[in-house]
């Protein structure tokens, strides 16, 4: 444990006590933040498992429907239909505070589903394919939002943990060790002053003066 290289004076002792108090308060706040981040990360990790499983199911379902639609209508015909579809949708981003960290919010919006092609030469599988992939887009946005949030929170947790470790193992022990050293030095000086004063008083006492 390294002691700080400062003079053992009362003013330094007072300043160091104030620094130790601030460091202890900072340590407690960082510990609370670290616990909040850990709890939030655990919650998000459980949630993303569910959303990723939903993404896997919807993706498989969408491609199964697509393969059926191609088999039923033919690849070239299905491709011609797809090239003529222009479906309006929007993806917007925002931010929210999560455990004191700015994290992304991703919103996917699209209007009510409607067919954009004639019914002649098509079947319901074309409609179902389009609806399945629109649902898939929503889940992809959820996964992207959660994954980015987890990355940002994990990065913030690492920073908080690094600061907690620095305060706990470096700064606070150094402050305490230095304060202990200053207290010992000041106590020794007080004792020296006390005995010196006592000796001076003894020499100045009337009894000693009569002997002289």
MDTraj code that builds the backbone (N, CA, C; nanometers):
import mdtraj as md
import numpy as np

residues = "UNK UNK UNK UNK UNK UNK UNK UNK UNK UNK UNK UNK UNK UNK UNK UNK UNK UNK UNK UNK UNK UNK UNK UNK UNK UNK UNK UNK UNK UNK UNK UNK UNK UNK UNK UNK UNK UNK UNK UNK UNK UNK UNK UNK UNK UNK UNK UNK UNK UNK UNK UNK UNK UNK UNK UNK UNK UNK UNK UNK UNK UNK UNK UNK UNK UNK UNK UNK UNK UNK UNK UNK UNK UNK UNK UNK UNK UNK UNK UNK UNK UNK UNK UNK UNK UNK UNK UNK UNK UNK UNK UNK UNK UNK UNK UNK UNK UNK UNK UNK UNK UNK UNK UNK UNK UNK UNK UNK UNK UNK UNK UNK UNK UNK UNK UNK UNK UNK UNK UNK UNK UNK UNK UNK UNK UNK UNK UNK UNK UNK UNK UNK UNK UNK UNK UNK UNK UNK UNK UNK UNK UNK UNK UNK UNK UNK UNK UNK UNK UNK UNK UNK UNK UNK UNK UNK UNK UNK UNK UNK UNK UNK UNK UNK UNK UNK UNK UNK UNK UNK UNK UNK UNK UNK UNK UNK UNK UNK UNK UNK UNK UNK UNK UNK UNK UNK UNK UNK UNK UNK UNK UNK UNK UNK UNK UNK UNK UNK UNK UNK UNK UNK UNK UNK UNK UNK UNK UNK UNK UNK UNK UNK".split()
xyz = np.array([
    [0.0849, -0.1193, 0.0000],
    [0.0000, 0.0000, 0.0000],
    [0.0885, 0.1244, 0.0000],
    [0.0721, 0.2160, -0.0929],
    [0.1586, 0.3331, -0.1049],
    [0.0995, 0.4518, -0.0308],
    [0.1851, 0.5155, 0.0471],
    [0.1433, 0.6345, 0.1195],
    [0.1651, 0.7561, 0.0311],
    [0.0789, 0.8547, 0.0430],
    [0.0921, 0.9753, -0.0384],
    [0.2109, 1.0576, 0.0083],
    [0.2791, 1.1196, -0.0862],
    [0.3975, 1.1984, -0.0554],
    [0.3573, 1.3421, -0.0238],
    [0.3024, 1.3626, 0.0969],
    [0.2627, 1.4969, 0.1403],
    [0.3161, 1.5207, 0.2815],
    [0.3317, 1.6478, 0.3142],
    [0.3849, 1.6839, 0.4462],
    [0.2831, 1.6510, 0.5552],
    [0.3283, 1.5980, 0.6688],
    [0.2367, 1.5617, 0.7784],
    [0.1957, 1.6834, 0.8608],
    [0.1082, 1.7661, 0.8017],
    [0.0603, 1.8863, 0.8713],
    [-0.0884, 1.8755, 0.8975],
    [-0.1348, 1.9620, 0.9891],
    [-0.2780, 1.9592, 1.0226],
    [-0.3643, 1.9990, 0.9033],
    [-0.3179, 2.0960, 0.8234],
    [-0.3959, 2.1384, 0.7062],
    [-0.4067, 2.0242, 0.6055],
    [-0.2960, 1.9523, 0.5837],
    [-0.3009, 1.8369, 0.4931],
    [-0.3886, 1.7265, 0.5502],
    [-0.3876, 1.7133, 0.6815],
    [-0.4724, 1.6126, 0.7451],
    [-0.6203, 1.6441, 0.7220],
    [-0.6580, 1.7710, 0.7366],
    [-0.7969, 1.8110, 0.7144],
    [-0.8366, 1.7922, 0.5675],
    [-0.7478, 1.8320, 0.4772],
    [-0.7764, 1.8163, 0.3335],
    [-0.7899, 1.6690, 0.2966],
    [-0.7033, 1.5864, 0.3536],
    [-0.7055, 1.4442, 0.3209],
    [-0.8304, 1.3762, 0.3770],
    [-0.8752, 1.4207, 0.4947],
    [-0.9992, 1.3666, 0.5510],
    [-1.1170, 1.3993, 0.4603],
    [-1.1151, 1.5220, 0.4059],
    [-1.2222, 1.5608, 0.3133],
    [-1.2154, 1.4774, 0.1848],
    [-1.0935, 1.4550, 0.1347],
    [-1.0771, 1.3730, 0.0145],
    [-1.1218, 1.2291, 0.0383],
    [-1.0916, 1.1773, 0.1561],
    [-1.1315, 1.0405, 0.1896],
    [-1.2837, 1.0288, 0.1974],
    [-1.3468, 1.1302, 0.2542],
    [-1.4938, 1.1294, 0.2629],
    [-1.5565, 1.1326, 0.1240],
    [-1.5017, 1.2163, 0.0366],
    [-1.5534, 1.2241, -0.1005],
    [-1.5292, 1.0935, -0.1757],
    [-1.4117, 1.0343, -0.1568],
    [-1.3802, 0.9080, -0.2235],
    [-1.4732, 0.7963, -0.1747],
    [-1.5032, 0.7966, -0.0446],
    [-1.5933, 0.6945, 0.0111],
    [-1.7347, 0.7111, -0.0427],
    [-1.7798, 0.8371, -0.0535],
    [-1.9131, 0.8630, -0.1100],
    [-1.9167, 0.8210, -0.2570],
    [-1.8099, 0.8549, -0.3307],
    [-1.8024, 0.8149, -0.4715],
    [-1.8024, 0.6641, -0.4864],
    [-1.7308, 0.5963, -0.3968],
    [-1.7265, 0.4504, -0.4001],
    [-1.8664, 0.3923, -0.3798],
    [-1.9405, 0.4451, -0.2814],
    [-2.0765, 0.3946, -0.2546],
    [-2.1694, 0.4187, -0.3731],
    [-2.1579, 0.5369, -0.4341],
    [-2.2425, 0.5676, -0.5507],
    [-2.2087, 0.4775, -0.6687],
    [-2.0802, 0.4549, -0.6910],
    [-2.0391, 0.3676, -0.8012],
    [-2.0804, 0.2234, -0.7766],
    [-2.0765, 0.1810, -0.6506],
    [-2.1213, 0.0462, -0.6172],
    [-2.2697, 0.0298, -0.6483],
    [-2.3486, 0.1330, -0.6127],
    [-2.4925, 0.1296, -0.6424],
    [-2.5153, 0.1266, -0.7934],
    [-2.4394, 0.2108, -0.8658],
    [-2.4535, 0.2135, -1.0122],
    [-2.4153, 0.0790, -1.0719],
    [-2.3088, 0.0199, -1.0205],
    [-2.2636, -0.1097, -1.0710],
    [-2.3711, -0.2158, -1.0501],
    [-2.4332, -0.2162, -0.9327],
    [-2.5386, -0.3140, -0.9039],
    [-2.6597, -0.2940, -0.9950],
    [-2.6953, -0.1669, -1.0187],
    [-2.8086, -0.1368, -1.1081],
    [-2.7776, -0.1847, -1.2496],
    [-2.6548, -0.1584, -1.2965],
    [-2.6159, -0.2007, -1.4312],
    [-2.6175, -0.3527, -1.4442],
    [-2.5688, -0.4221, -1.3414],
    [-2.5685, -0.5688, -1.3456],
    [-2.7107, -0.6223, -1.3526],
    [-2.8003, -0.5674, -1.2688],
    [-2.9403, -0.6120, -1.2684],
    [-3.0066, -0.5854, -1.4028],
    [-2.9803, -0.4666, -1.4605],
    [-3.0412, -0.4312, -1.5895],
    [-2.9869, -0.5204, -1.7011],
    [-2.8575, -0.5490, -1.6967],
    [-2.7984, -0.6372, -1.7972],
    [-2.8553, -0.7781, -1.7879],
    [-2.8727, -0.8285, -1.6668],
    [-2.9305, -0.9619, -1.6495],
    [-3.0726, -0.9657, -1.7052],
    [-3.1487, -0.8583, -1.6805],
    [-3.2865, -0.8520, -1.7313],
    [-3.2873, -0.8502, -1.8838],
    [-3.1986, -0.7696, -1.9429],
    [-3.1938, -0.7586, -2.0886],
    [-3.1433, -0.8873, -2.1532],
    [-3.0480, -0.9533, -2.0891],
    [-2.9972, -1.0794, -2.1441],
    [-3.1062, -1.1861, -2.1462],
    [-3.1884, -1.1892, -2.0418],
    [-3.3014, -1.2832, -2.0414],
    [-3.4028, -1.2472, -2.1496],
    [-3.4232, -1.1158, -2.1674],
    [-3.5215, -1.0718, -2.2668],
    [-3.4731, -1.0998, -2.4088],
    [-3.3430, -1.0743, -2.4345],
    [-3.2945, -1.0908, -2.5715],
    [-3.2955, -1.2371, -2.6129],
    [-3.2817, -1.3281, -2.5179],
    [-3.2918, -1.4702, -2.5518],
    [-3.4289, -1.5013, -2.6091],
    [-3.5320, -1.4434, -2.5451],
    [-3.6688, -1.4647, -2.5927],
    [-3.6909, -1.4003, -2.7295],
    [-3.6388, -1.2772, -2.7472],
    [-3.6586, -1.2059, -2.8741],
    [-3.5805, -1.2737, -2.9867],
    [-3.4592, -1.3204, -2.9566],
    [-3.3808, -1.3908, -3.0584],
    [-3.4472, -1.5220, -3.0996],
    [-3.5095, -1.5891, -3.0023],
    [-3.5838, -1.7121, -3.0352],
    [-3.7027, -1.6793, -3.1239],
    [-3.7701, -1.5659, -3.0952],
    [-3.8825, -1.5214, -3.1782],
    [-3.8340, -1.4859, -3.3182],
    [-3.7172, -1.4199, -3.3265],
    [-3.6589, -1.3866, -3.4567],
    [-3.6307, -1.5138, -3.5364],
    [-3.5743, -1.6134, -3.4710],
    [-3.5423, -1.7394, -3.5380],
    [-3.6694, -1.8064, -3.5912],
    [-3.7755, -1.8066, -3.5095],
    [-3.9027, -1.8683, -3.5515],
    [-3.9635, -1.7936, -3.6699],
    [-3.9677, -1.6617, -3.6593],
    [-4.0311, -1.5825, -3.7660],
    [-3.9513, -1.5898, -3.8957],
    [-3.8195, -1.5887, -3.8842],
    [-3.7365, -1.5978, -4.0040],
    [-3.7582, -1.7319, -4.0749],
    [-3.7599, -1.8387, -3.9970],
    [-3.7848, -1.9704, -4.0559],
    [-3.9222, -1.9767, -4.1209],
    [-4.0234, -1.9207, -4.0496],
    [-4.1599, -1.9221, -4.1024],
    [-4.1697, -1.8416, -4.2319],
    [-4.1009, -1.7254, -4.2357],
    [-4.1063, -1.6397, -4.3539],
    [-4.0438, -1.7089, -4.4747],
    [-3.9298, -1.7734, -4.4524],
    [-3.8631, -1.8391, -4.5652],
    [-3.9358, -1.9667, -4.6088],
    [-4.0019, -2.0316, -4.5133],
    [-4.0846, -2.1472, -4.5513],
    [-4.1989, -2.1025, -4.6411],
    [-4.2643, -1.9920, -4.6033],
    [-4.3739, -1.9379, -4.6846],
    [-4.3227, -1.8931, -4.8218],
    [-4.2052, -1.8287, -4.8223],
    [-4.1473, -1.7821, -4.9482],
    [-4.1195, -1.8993, -5.0426],
    [-4.0636, -2.0067, -4.9888],
    [-4.0345, -2.1233, -5.0728],
    [-4.1629, -2.1842, -5.1291],
    [-4.2660, -2.1865, -5.0454],
    [-4.3949, -2.2389, -5.0925],
    [-4.4530, -2.1502, -5.2018],
    [-4.4424, -2.0174, -5.1828],
    [-4.4967, -1.9236, -5.2817],
    [-4.4236, -1.9382, -5.4155],
    [-4.2908, -1.9562, -5.4082],
    [-4.2121, -1.9745, -5.5317],
    [-4.2474, -2.1065, -5.5983],
    [-4.2645, -2.2099, -5.5158],
    [-4.3000, -2.3406, -5.5722],
    [-4.4378, -2.3365, -5.6373],
    [-4.5296, -2.2580, -5.5760],
    [-4.6671, -2.2528, -5.6258],
    [-4.6802, -2.1628, -5.7491],
    [-4.6053, -2.0494, -5.7475],
    [-4.6240, -1.9499, -5.8533],
    [-4.5101, -1.9450, -5.9539],
    [-4.3993, -2.0130, -5.9212],
    [-4.2832, -2.0065, -6.0095],
    [-4.1900, -1.8935, -5.9703],
    [-4.0605, -1.9170, -5.9864],
    [-3.9606, -1.8188, -5.9413],
    [-3.9723, -1.6869, -6.0179],
    [-3.9797, -1.6930, -6.1502],
    [-3.9825, -1.5706, -6.2308],
    [-4.1080, -1.4893, -6.2049],
    [-4.2220, -1.5601, -6.1936],
    [-4.3483, -1.4896, -6.1686],
    [-4.3458, -1.4232, -6.0311],
    [-4.2960, -1.4959, -5.9296],
    [-4.2882, -1.4393, -5.7943],
    [-4.1932, -1.3200, -5.7909],
    [-4.0855, -1.3294, -5.8673],
    [-3.9895, -1.2182, -5.8719],
    [-4.0507, -1.0969, -5.9404],
    [-4.1280, -1.1165, -6.0446],
    [-4.1951, -1.0047, -6.1110],
    [-4.2941, -0.9355, -6.0182],
    [-4.3663, -1.0166, -5.9417],
    [-4.4621, -0.9593, -5.8452],
    [-4.3865, -0.8764, -5.7414],
    [-4.2772, -0.9332, -5.6894],
    [-4.2000, -0.8652, -5.5842],
    [-4.1413, -0.7344, -5.6342],
    [-4.0963, -0.7300, -5.7597],
    [-4.0347, -0.6081, -5.8137],
    [-4.1355, -0.4949, -5.8287],
    [-4.2628, -0.5286, -5.8328],
    [-4.3651, -0.4252, -5.8481],
    [-4.4232, -0.3775, -5.7162],
    [-4.3783, -0.4357, -5.6050],
    [-4.4308, -0.3970, -5.4738],
    [-4.3479, -0.2824, -5.4170],
    [-4.4146, -0.1765, -5.3770],
    [-4.3487, -0.0629, -5.3116],
    [-4.4283, -0.0318, -5.1848],
    [-4.3838, -0.0894, -5.0769],
    [-4.4597, -0.0780, -4.9519],
    [-4.3926, 0.0242, -4.8612],
    [-4.4669, 0.1271, -4.8249],
    [-4.4106, 0.2345, -4.7432],
    [-4.3984, 0.1911, -4.5969],
    [-4.2802, 0.2111, -4.5444],
    [-4.2597, 0.1893, -4.4014],
    [-4.1450, 0.2803, -4.3578],
    [-4.1364, 0.3059, -4.2302],
    [-4.0322, 0.3961, -4.1793],
    [-3.9647, 0.3351, -4.0578],
    [-3.8353, 0.3635, -4.0452],
    [-3.7580, 0.3209, -3.9293],
    [-3.7001, 0.4462, -3.8650],
    [-3.7388, 0.4728, -3.7423],
    [-3.6905, 0.5918, -3.6710],
    [-3.6122, 0.5496, -3.5470],
    [-3.5181, 0.6348, -3.5088],
    [-3.4368, 0.6064, -3.3907],
    [-3.4494, 0.7188, -3.2900],
    [-3.4359, 0.6834, -3.1659],
    [-3.4431, 0.7801, -3.0563],
    [-3.3493, 0.7304, -2.9467],
    [-3.3512, 0.7962, -2.8313],
    [-3.2685, 0.7548, -2.7194],
    [-3.3491, 0.7537, -2.5912],
    [-3.3076, 0.6680, -2.4999],
    [-3.3649, 0.6670, -2.3651],
    [-3.2518, 0.6510, -2.2645],
    [-3.2781, 0.6890, -2.1400],
    [-3.1806, 0.6694, -2.0342],
    [-3.2061, 0.5353, -1.9666],
    [-3.1075, 0.4488, -1.9697],
    [-3.1164, 0.3187, -1.9042],
    [-3.0031, 0.3088, -1.8043],
    [-3.0370, 0.3107, -1.6748],
    [-2.9356, 0.3070, -1.5687],
    [-2.8333, 0.4196, -1.5866],
    [-2.8819, 0.5375, -1.6292],
    [-2.7944, 0.6523, -1.6470],
    [-2.7163, 0.6541, -1.7762],
    [-2.7431, 0.5591, -1.8649],
    [-2.6712, 0.5498, -1.9921],
    [-2.7687, 0.5748, -2.1066],
    [-2.7285, 0.6564, -2.2038],
    [-2.8127, 0.6815, -2.3207],
    [-2.8085, 0.5601, -2.4130],
    [-2.9232, 0.4983, -2.4338],
    [-2.9318, 0.3783, -2.5168],
    [-3.0311, 0.4016, -2.6305],
    [-3.0163, 0.3284, -2.7422],
    [-3.0991, 0.3545, -2.8602],
    [-3.2404, 0.2966, -2.8480],
    [-3.3316, 0.3630, -2.9141],
    [-3.4688, 0.3131, -2.9315],
    [-3.4944, 0.3085, -3.0817],
    [-3.5327, 0.1925, -3.1318],
    [-3.5558, 0.1757, -3.2762],
    [-3.7027, 0.1419, -3.2979],
    [-3.7703, 0.2228, -3.3761],
    [-3.9128, 0.2023, -3.4053],
    [-3.9331, 0.1738, -3.5535],
    [-4.0098, 0.0699, -3.5805],
    [-4.0473, 0.0364, -3.7181],
    [-4.1971, 0.0600, -3.7320],
    [-4.2347, 0.1404, -3.8295],
    [-4.3754, 0.1714, -3.8517],
    [-4.4113, 0.1427, -3.9966],
    [-4.5242, 0.0799, -4.0142],
    [-4.5757, 0.0604, -4.1492],
    [-4.7283, 0.0631, -4.1428],
    [-4.7847, 0.1003, -4.2533],
    [-4.9294, 0.1142, -4.2582],
    [-5.0005, -0.0205, -4.2635],
    [-5.1301, -0.0133, -4.2793],
    [-5.2099, -0.1352, -4.2866],
    [-5.1761, -0.2129, -4.4144],
    [-5.1640, -0.3420, -4.3979],
    [-5.1275, -0.4256, -4.5118],
    [-5.2348, -0.4207, -4.6207],
    [-5.1896, -0.4094, -4.7468],
    [-5.2826, -0.4169, -4.8598],
    [-5.2059, -0.4720, -4.9802],
    [-5.2767, -0.5416, -5.0631],
    [-5.2149, -0.6011, -5.1824],
    [-5.1856, -0.4930, -5.2854],
    [-5.0742, -0.5081, -5.3532],
    [-5.0348, -0.4111, -5.4545],
    [-5.0222, -0.4779, -5.5917],
    [-5.0964, -0.5826, -5.6106],
    [-5.0884, -0.6555, -5.7377],
    [-5.2247, -0.7184, -5.7627],
    [-5.2494, -0.7565, -5.8846],
    [-5.3773, -0.8171, -5.9193],
    [-5.3885, -0.9586, -5.8639],
    [-5.5095, -1.0045, -5.8494],
    [-5.5328, -1.1380, -5.7951],
    [-5.5193, -1.2474, -5.9012],
    [-5.5206, -1.2040, -6.0267],
    [-5.5110, -1.3035, -6.1332],
    [-5.3681, -1.3571, -6.1379],
    [-5.3528, -1.4861, -6.1314],
    [-5.2218, -1.5496, -6.1405],
    [-5.1438, -1.5504, -6.0112],
    [-5.2091, -1.5130, -5.8981],
    [-5.1427, -1.5184, -5.7677],
    [-5.2315, -1.5945, -5.6710],
    [-5.1775, -1.6237, -5.5526],
    [-5.2568, -1.6902, -5.4491],
    [-5.2247, -1.6291, -5.3135],
    [-5.2845, -1.6848, -5.2080],
    [-5.2694, -1.6280, -5.0739],
    [-5.1267, -1.6391, -5.0211],
    [-5.0469, -1.7292, -5.0778],
    [-4.9088, -1.7435, -5.0303],
    [-4.8265, -1.6175, -5.0564],
    [-4.8596, -1.5446, -5.1635],
    [-4.7904, -1.4186, -5.1921],
    [-4.8179, -1.3181, -5.0814],
    [-4.9466, -1.3065, -5.0421],
    [-4.9833, -1.2163, -4.9327],
    [-4.9154, -1.2577, -4.8024],
    [-4.9175, -1.3863, -4.7737],
    [-4.8609, -1.4366, -4.6484],
    [-4.7099, -1.4127, -4.6415],
    [-4.6428, -1.4267, -4.7567],
    [-4.4985, -1.4012, -4.7605],
    [-4.4684, -1.2568, -4.7246],
    [-4.5454, -1.1656, -4.7822],
    [-4.5243, -1.0241, -4.7549],
    [-4.5502, -0.9925, -4.6078],
    [-4.6568, -1.0452, -4.5511],
    [-4.6885, -1.0195, -4.4105],
    [-4.5830, -1.0794, -4.3180],
    [-4.5336, -1.1982, -4.3510],
    [-4.4321, -1.2631, -4.2673],
    [-4.3028, -1.1830, -4.2625],
    [-4.2630, -1.1273, -4.3771],
    [-4.1378, -1.0513, -4.3782],
    [-4.1538, -0.9145, -4.3124],
    [-4.2746, -0.8566, -4.3154],
    [-4.2983, -0.7320, -4.2433],
    [-4.2898, -0.7560, -4.0923],
    [-4.3456, -0.8675, -4.0456],
    [-4.3351, -0.9027, -3.9034],
    [-4.1894, -0.9287, -3.8657],
    [-4.1152, -0.9896, -3.9558],
    [-3.9738, -1.0179, -3.9311],
    [-3.8948, -0.8884, -3.9132],
    [-3.9282, -0.7858, -3.9917],
    [-3.8595, -0.6577, -3.9821],
    [-3.8757, -0.5973, -3.8424],
    [-3.9937, -0.6096, -3.7836],
    [-4.0181, -0.5562, -3.6495],
    [-3.9299, -0.6245, -3.5459],
    [-3.9177, -0.7559, -3.5569],
    [-3.8371, -0.8305, -3.4597],
    [-3.6884, -0.7992, -3.4774],
    [-3.6440, -0.7807, -3.6022],
    [-3.5046, -0.7439, -3.6278],
    [-3.4720, -0.6116, -3.5585],
    [-3.5657, -0.5172, -3.5622],
    [-3.5455, -0.3880, -3.4954],
    [-3.5343, -0.4070, -3.3444],
    [-3.6150, -0.4948, -3.2879],
    [-3.6078, -0.5221, -3.1436],
    [-3.4730, -0.5815, -3.1056],
    [-3.4265, -0.6765, -3.1856],
    [-3.2967, -0.7399, -3.1577],
    [-3.1839, -0.6367, -3.1674],
    [-3.1872, -0.5530, -3.2710],
    [-3.0839, -0.4503, -3.2882],
    [-3.0823, -0.3542, -3.1699],
    [-3.2012, -0.3142, -3.1242],
    [-3.2110, -0.2228, -3.0098],
    [-3.1544, -0.2870, -2.8833],
    [-3.1926, -0.4114, -2.8577],
    [-3.1471, -0.4800, -2.7373],
    [-2.9968, -0.5069, -2.7400],
    [-2.9464, -0.5519, -2.8552],
    [-2.8029, -0.5830, -2.8646],
    [-2.7182, -0.4581, -2.8433],
    [-2.7592, -0.3458, -2.9029],
    [-2.6842, -0.2214, -2.8836],
    [-2.6926, -0.1719, -2.7402],
    [-2.8098, -0.1873, -2.6791],
    [-2.8257, -0.1475, -2.5384],
    [-2.7360, -0.2308, -2.4483],
    [-2.7308, -0.3600, -2.4719],
    [-2.6466, -0.4493, -2.3915],
    [-2.4997, -0.4128, -2.4066],
    [-2.4566, -0.3828, -2.5286],
    [-2.3166, -0.3450, -2.5522],
    [-2.2819, -0.2174, -2.4765],
    [-2.3702, -0.1166, -2.4833],
    [-2.3440, 0.0111, -2.4162],
    [-2.3434, -0.0052, -2.2642],
    [-2.4372, -0.0834, -2.2106],
    [-2.4429, -0.1042, -2.0650],
    [-2.3225, -0.1849, -2.0167],
    [-2.2825, -0.2842, -2.0949],
    [-2.1653, -0.3644, -2.0573],
    [-2.0396, -0.2776, -2.0564],
    [-2.0302, -0.1860, -2.1531],
    [-1.9154, -0.0948, -2.1580],
    [-1.9149, -0.0022, -2.0363],
    [-2.0331, 0.0470, -1.9986],
    [-2.0442, 0.1351, -1.8822],
    [-2.0159, 0.0583, -1.7530],
    [-2.0597, -0.0677, -1.7475],
    [-2.0321, -0.1516, -1.6307],
    [-1.8822, -0.1729, -1.6138],
    [-1.8129, -0.1937, -1.7243],
    [-1.6676, -0.2134, -1.7184],
    [-1.5990, -0.0884, -1.6651],
    [-1.6440, 0.0287, -1.7090],
    [-1.5863, 0.1540, -1.6599],
    [-1.6149, 0.1727, -1.5115],
    [-1.7389, 0.1450, -1.4696],
    [-1.7752, 0.1590, -1.3284],
    [-1.6943, 0.0625, -1.2422],
    [-1.6778, -0.0609, -1.2893],
    [-1.6017, -0.1604, -1.2137],
    [-1.4556, -0.1181, -1.2003],
    [-1.4002, -0.0603, -1.3066],
    [-1.2618, -0.0139, -1.3027],
    [-1.2450, 0.0978, -1.1997],
    [-1.3430, 0.1886, -1.1938],
    [-1.3361, 0.2982, -1.0963],
    [-1.3554, 0.2481, -0.9541],
    [-1.4478, 0.1537, -0.9373],
    [-1.4696, 0.0941, -0.8045],
    [-1.3412, 0.0284, -0.7557],
    [-1.2760, -0.0465, -0.8418],
    [-1.1517, -0.1143, -0.8038],
    [-1.0422, -0.0141, -0.7673],
    [-1.0337, 0.0946, -0.8461],
    [-0.9316, 0.1959, -0.8186],
    [-0.9546, 0.2618, -0.6834],
    [-1.0796, 0.2949, -0.6535],
    [-1.1107, 0.3569, -0.5242],
    [-1.0885, 0.2593, -0.4096],
    [-1.1337, 0.1357, -0.4289],
    [-1.1281, 0.0375, -0.3207],
    [-0.9858, -0.0087, -0.2904],
    [-0.9039, -0.0254, -0.3936],
    [-0.7726, -0.0874, -0.3746],
    [-0.6552, 0.0096, -0.3826],
    [-0.6802, 0.1321, -0.4309],
    [-0.5689, 0.2262, -0.4455],
    [-0.5922, 0.3538, -0.3648],
    [-0.6953, 0.4315, -0.4026],
    [-0.7124, 0.5640, -0.3437],
    [-0.7512, 0.5594, -0.1959],
    [-0.8581, 0.4878, -0.1631],
    [-0.9046, 0.4859, -0.0236],
    [-0.7990, 0.4273, 0.0697],
    [-0.7351, 0.3130, 0.0375],
    [-0.6294, 0.2626, 0.1251],
    [-0.5120, 0.3602, 0.1396],
    [-0.4753, 0.4287, 0.0298],
    [-0.3656, 0.5266, 0.0367],
    [-0.4017, 0.6436, 0.1268],
    [-0.5268, 0.6927, 0.1136],
    [-0.5718, 0.8015, 0.1996],
    [-0.5682, 0.7594, 0.3461],
    [-0.6194, 0.6400, 0.3758],
    [-0.6235, 0.5924, 0.5145],
    [-0.4830, 0.5736, 0.5701],
    [-0.3947, 0.5160, 0.4903],
    [-0.2574, 0.4924, 0.5349],
    [-0.1852, 0.6248, 0.5603],
    [-0.2058, 0.7218, 0.4727],
    [-0.1431, 0.8530, 0.4892],
    [-0.1982, 0.9255, 0.6111],
    [-0.3305, 0.9164, 0.6315],
    [-0.3911, 0.9789, 0.7503],
    [-0.3371, 0.9161, 0.8783],
    [-0.3196, 0.7852, 0.8775],
    [-0.2643, 0.7167, 0.9946],
    [-0.1213, 0.7654, 1.0212],
    [-0.0453, 0.7804, 0.9162],
    [0.0932, 0.8288, 0.9285],
    [0.0949, 0.9722, 0.9820],
    [0.0108, 1.0599, 0.9251],
    [0.0060, 1.1995, 0.9693],
    [-0.0356, 1.2076, 1.1151],
    [-0.1345, 1.1263, 1.1547],
    [-0.1809, 1.1259, 1.2938],
    [-0.0680, 1.0859, 1.3887],
    [0.0101, 0.9863, 1.3500],
    [0.1225, 0.9430, 1.4337],
    [0.2280, 1.0524, 1.4461],
    [0.2607, 1.1190, 1.3342],
    [0.3604, 1.2255, 1.3357],
    [0.3126, 1.3426, 1.4207],
    [0.1857, 1.3831, 1.4013],
    [0.1322, 1.4955, 1.4789],
    [0.1245, 1.4616, 1.6271],
    [0.0884, 1.3383, 1.6567],
    [0.0832, 1.2957, 1.7970],
    [0.2228, 1.2989, 1.8591],
    [0.3219, 1.2542, 1.7812],
    [0.4598, 1.2570, 1.8302],
    [0.5062, 1.4003, 1.8539],
    [0.4698, 1.4918, 1.7618],
    [0.5061, 1.6325, 1.7776],
    [0.4377, 1.6931, 1.8998],
    [0.3118, 1.6568, 1.9228],
    [0.2388, 1.7074, 2.0389],
    [0.3034, 1.6605, 2.1684],
    [0.3451, 1.5340, 2.1685],
    [0.4119, 1.4809, 2.2881],
    [0.5445, 1.5526, 2.3129],
    [0.6201, 1.5750, 2.2042],
    [0.7465, 1.6477, 2.2187],
    [0.7227, 1.7882, 2.2723],
    [0.6198, 1.8530, 2.2161],
    [0.5876, 1.9886, 2.2611],
    [0.5446, 1.9885, 2.4076],
    [0.4677, 1.8874, 2.4455],
    [0.4192, 1.8772, 2.5839],
    [0.5367, 1.8623, 2.6813],
    [0.6300, 1.7708, 2.6491],
    [0.7433, 1.7488, 2.7385],
    [0.8375, 1.8689, 2.7397],
    [0.8536, 1.9331, 2.6234],
    [0.9373, 2.0532, 2.6175],
    [0.8783, 2.1632, 2.7034],
    [0.7466, 2.1834, 2.6904],
    [0.6788, 2.2855, 2.7700],
    [0.6869, 2.2535, 2.9184],
    [0.6752, 2.1271, 2.9501],
    [0.6816, 2.0846, 3.0903],
    [0.8204, 2.1135, 3.1477],
    [0.9235, 2.0876, 3.0685],
    [1.0593, 2.1123, 3.1144],
    [1.0840, 2.2619, 3.1309],
    [1.0330, 2.3422, 3.0377],
    [1.0483, 2.4875, 3.0484],
    [0.9800, 2.5393, 3.1733],
    [0.8581, 2.4901, 3.1982],
    [0.7852, 2.5334, 3.3176],
    [0.8603, 2.4945, 3.4448],
    [0.9192, 2.3750, 3.4386],
    [0.9919, 2.3269, 3.5568],
    [1.1129, 2.4153, 3.5850],
    [1.1831, 2.4569, 3.4764],
    [1.2997, 2.5424, 3.4940],
    [1.2621, 2.6817, 3.5426],
    [1.1424, 2.7241, 3.4996],
    [1.0969, 2.8594, 3.5381],
    [1.0252, 2.8629, 3.6718],
    [1.0066, 2.7476, 3.7357],
    [0.9384, 2.7431, 3.8655],
    [1.0217, 2.8110, 3.9720],
    [0.9615, 2.8719, 4.0762],
    [1.0346, 2.9448, 4.1825],
    [1.1368, 2.8570, 4.2530],
    [1.1081, 2.7305, 4.2728],
    [1.2000, 2.6411, 4.3437],
    [1.3323, 2.6304, 4.2688],
    [1.3240, 2.6136, 4.1346],
    [1.4471, 2.6018, 4.0550],
    [1.5235, 2.7331, 4.0520],
    [1.4507, 2.8452, 4.0508],
    [1.5170, 2.9747, 4.0484],
    [1.5912, 3.0029, 4.1791],
    [1.5337, 2.9566, 4.2957],
    [1.6009, 2.9750, 4.4269],
    [1.7291, 2.8944, 4.4326],
    [1.7252, 2.7745, 4.3706],
    [1.8443, 2.6910, 4.3702],
    [1.9567, 2.7575, 4.2900],
    [1.9172, 2.8273, 4.1854],
    [2.0179, 2.8931, 4.1024],
    [2.0811, 3.0100, 4.1794],
])
top = md.Topology()
chain = top.add_chain()
for i, resn in enumerate(residues, 1):
    res = top.add_residue(resn, chain, resSeq=i)
    for name in ("N", "CA", "C"):
        top.add_atom(name, md.element.get_by_symbol(name[0]), res)
traj = md.Trajectory(xyz[None], top)
